[in-house]
Each structure stands twice: as C-alpha cells, then as structure tokens.
Amino acid sequence: MGVWQSYRLRLQRKRWRIRAFRKRRELSRVADRTENIREDDILMFCTLRNEKVRLPYFLQYYREMGVNHFFFVDNDSTDGSLDYLADQADVSVWHTSASYKRSRFGVDWLNWLQMKYAHGHWALVLDPDEFLVYPFCDTRPLRALTDWLDASSIKSFSTMLLDMYPKGRLDDNPYQSGQNPLEIANWFDSGNYTMSRNKRFGNLWIQGGPRSRMFFGDKPEQAPALNKIPLVKWDKKYAYVSSTHMLLPRGLNQVYDEWGGEKASGVLLHTKFLDTFSAKAAEELSRGQHYSASIEYKAYAESMKDDPELWCKWSEKYINWRQLEILGLMSKGNWA
C-alpha cells in the first residue's frame, strides 16, 4: 500500500472517530453500570430494535461463554426490550430514536461507546441473532481464546457468518423466548461460497449460502457479506468502517489466509431464519433504515410471500465446531 493511500486511510479513521463523538448526543443513558467493569473484563456491544424474544438466550449464551459486561443501544424498541435490558445486572443500556441509517447502521453509536469504555479490553460486537463458535469452544471459555490471542500478539479474530435455517417452513416450529434457536435452525449450506480480497481495506469479502441462492439467485453480487471481525482487543483509536465487516487501522483486517491456511478463525451461527423472520423483515422494510435502500429486505419480502423452504438436498445439519473445521469454514490454526 502506498504512502498516499495509507495517509488517506488515517484521515478516514479520524473522520469516523469524530463522527462517532458527535453522534454520542443521540444516545440517552438508561442504565449505566460501567463502574462495575474490571480491567480485564471481556465486553460485548450490540445495537437492537424489538428483539426481546431473543434476549434471554442470547445473554445466557454469552454469559456462559465468559462475557463480563454487555453494552446495548436500543433503537426505539416497542416490545419491552429496553425495560428488560435495564433490569439486567451486567448490562448498560442506552436509548435512541435517531435514524439507524444516519448512524451508519449503528456503527457510529457503537464506535463511540467502544471509544469511551472498551479501550484495553477484548470486545465483541454482535447482533442478537449471532452466536460465536470458535476452536475448542466446547471445552475452553472465551477467556482462553483471548489469552492465546494476547500471547500470540494477535489483536483481532475473524469469523464467517453462517446462515442457519430449519428443515421445513420457517413457521412450522414457533420460537419460544429463552429457547436455543439452534434447536430449530440447525441446518446450513456447507458450500457455494465465494470470496475476494478488498484491496483498499485488506479484508476478505465472502458471499453465498442460502440467502444468496434463495433471495439473490439472479444477482449474487448483491447478496449480503458474510465476513466479520467481531472480536478485537480494542484501542480508542480504532473504528469500525462497515458493520463488523472491516475496521481501521487496516492491519486489523488481515486475519484470513485467502487460500485456507493456518490462521485461527471462528464462525458466527446466524439464526435469523425463525418463524419471527417474516414479521421482522416486513417491519424493517417499512422503516427503510437498512443498507443500499434496504435492497436485502426488499428481496426477503418478495420471496417470503410464498413461504419458501431454505432447506435443500445439499443442506448439512450442524453438529459442532469440529464439523465446521473439517468443512473448511473455520480453523484452529496453530492454537493447540
């Protein structure tokens, strides 16, 4: 990368951080328990709207994994999400009725909270329908992973977003609050993924899976990105650029070996496709607050009219992280 390009990226990072600082005015503190955070705590950051049904299991999953404190930005929920979160002893929560789109889809809000609270901490940035799986997660807590990353001088950990779905119609098995969504959505596509390297930011761009084949079959280049870097040893000078797909400084994005080498990586099991999906897609389409004129939700709305099944004869049933490693969807690298 040339000197001029490097300089431009530094300016861009500064601009995102200034923007996040200004956007802090859109956030109203509802419950602030940050005085309880210890120096080595693992933190999580999340923006949401109307996700109360998902929150009990989401919090349980990551508490058991080893997250010590949760930060939420509630974007004007109407289902009781805000009150539920405010009652949780390990949660700090802010409310905003400002535009999700004009916050760069929540990135500005979370960049600010991370600038203020996450410096020096390992921090996860996730959606309420994402469940992290990493090498040895069945026997080793998240702290073991972050300790190994620290010892290896690795500051960011990458994942692939793996869309999970049920066998049959989405509304065949209603999701109950507190339930593990993987009891319902436990199938995935083991192949049909493409990737390319983003020359400017140095990250990989991965597309494919059920959303590509079902909703973007004629325009696969418009399918959602599946590459994410959700776990970072945060520094107040860092900034996410586009969701958790990429961040600055640029070196934090160079976490994949393009040819399937030995860099450790994980998977985010994406449980979007439950019986709640159709109503959620309709709500988000009407709000018009998502990326690229909500093209993703327009595709969902058009296809979901016929209640299609995402399962196909090539679908694979999820077992564990070792299965994902064998399939080449994640790697334990040299972490033994």
C-alpha angles and dihedrals in degrees: 000000000000127000092249094052091047090052092050091052091051089052091048092051090051090050093052091050092050089048091052090050090054093045090059087085089069092062123086117197112235102167121007116186096153091122086075094061114113126212096258100035120135111233135201129204126197140167117206148164125198098347101131094125090059100042103081095058094036091057093043092051095052095039088057090047091055109264108151104192135018129210118197133183109201111205099208100299118192099192101073097267092130096052092045093053093044089060095056114102095215096045133093113192137188129192130216135172091189124119115288090204094052090051087060088258094309096311094114093052094049093042087058095049091047091048089053103038113014103059108132094008132107103247133193122204112197146152120239091253096054123095120189119227118183135168112297092002089144091064107018127060123229089261090066090056095048091046090054092047090051092049089049093048090240114148102185136038123206133212140183117233106235115196111223123200141170128252104253132013118342092238095052093091114033114216116239123209111261093023122127102250090211088071085072106023100047104135129087144171110263094193142013095091128138130194139188134176121253102225095199099051100022096232128125120249112214125188136168137069127111096323091056096047096041105035105020102032093132095039107033091163088069094054116118119273115254100192116102138169101199101157120064136160090235128226122185089236092062126094136186112233105192118011103296092312092103142352143185140287088058095228091071089068096058095090102118132074101220092213098051099267131158105289110126116245141161142208133246108216102217111209099183094125105081129119088276091065102088094052091044092050092049091050094049092046091053091049092052092205100130137098123292097006090312091291091159093056092044088057090048093049093050095048098039092062088085096042093236123199115239092199117098136172091269094054117121125214115234117246110159146311093283089062089054091050092051089051091052095244094120138007138214089209111190094333103118 
